[in-house]
Amino acid sequence: MVVNNTQSVADRYREFSEQQARAVSPVYAELTARISEDPDFCALVAALPPGNKQQPNLLLAAVRYLGGPYERWAPFRDWTLTHWDAVRAVMLARFTQTNEPARCATLLPLLAALPQPLALIEVGASAGLCLHPDRYAYRYDDGPVLGDAPVTFDCRTEGHAPLPTALPDIAWRAGIDLNPLDPTDADDVRWLQSLIWPGRTERPRQQL
Ligand SMILES: C[S@@+](CC[C@H](N)C(=O)[O-])C[C@H]1O[C@@H](n2cnc3c(N)ncnc32)[C@H](O)[C@@H]1O
């Protein structure tokens, strides 16, 4: 039933606001909380195919990809409802494929401890930005910067993490993805940038 679908969208967006966005992205927390209280907006989302096509992340990224306003509720709502056909088309064509190369900071201790050189293969690589752990710089706690790169990942450790002293030697790398993004394609890069939540500055923008 439409009413139930609309209610489940409202529940999903409220849960996203409270449990995922609030701590890291006040802008997204506000927008998704307001969507959850807006039956007309929820009905539009509910008419999309169920599951990942109704994701809050996907909707918010689609609006930003199209250049819509997203910092305040009223202009966001007006613009999104006015341009719903375009927003809907992006949501149907695209997927949430956030590439988070900062994750390399947590993989590096293991990769650096293995016998070198390494061959890397990543399933679900998106644009492949996590396939280049040797091309970023890292700083663990207050230690020295490891590596020489335009992007440095700061990582705080707990317990007795075996911290690396050298970058891994990668001899071969490959990514597999259902829908690989091309980091040399301007639209794909714009989509990747649209997926970075406002406030999540620790997700580095791609320097491609
Ligand atoms: C959230 S992104 C993560 C990208 C990257 N691993 C990272 O951590 O930055 C997940 C990726 O997995 C891909 N994916 C999902 N299911 C897959 C499957 N069964 N086989 C291959 N890729 C898949 C998606 O297309 C998407 O690009």
The ligand as an ORCA input file, in Angstrom:
! r2SCAN-3c Opt
* xyz 0 1
  C      30.510      1.814     -1.078
  S      31.459      1.424     -2.510
  C      33.035      1.134     -1.734
  C      34.219      1.417     -2.643
  C      35.585      1.078     -2.053
  N      35.688     -0.330     -1.703
  C      35.926      1.921     -0.841
  O      35.886      1.376      0.284
  O      36.250      3.084     -0.995
  C      30.918     -0.253     -2.856
  C      31.203     -0.701     -4.275
  O      30.926     -2.095     -4.369
  C      30.380     -2.384     -5.646
  N      29.684     -3.678     -5.551
  C      28.580     -3.963     -4.836
  N      28.261     -5.263     -4.972
  C      29.200     -5.818     -5.791
  C      29.418     -7.115     -6.310
  N      28.594     -8.126     -6.015
  N      30.467     -7.323     -7.113
  C      31.317     -6.303     -7.420
  N      31.161     -5.036     -6.953
  C      30.118     -4.803     -6.150
  C      29.518     -1.176     -5.934
  O      29.281     -1.006     -7.327
  C      30.356     -0.035     -5.332
  O      31.182      0.575     -6.304
*
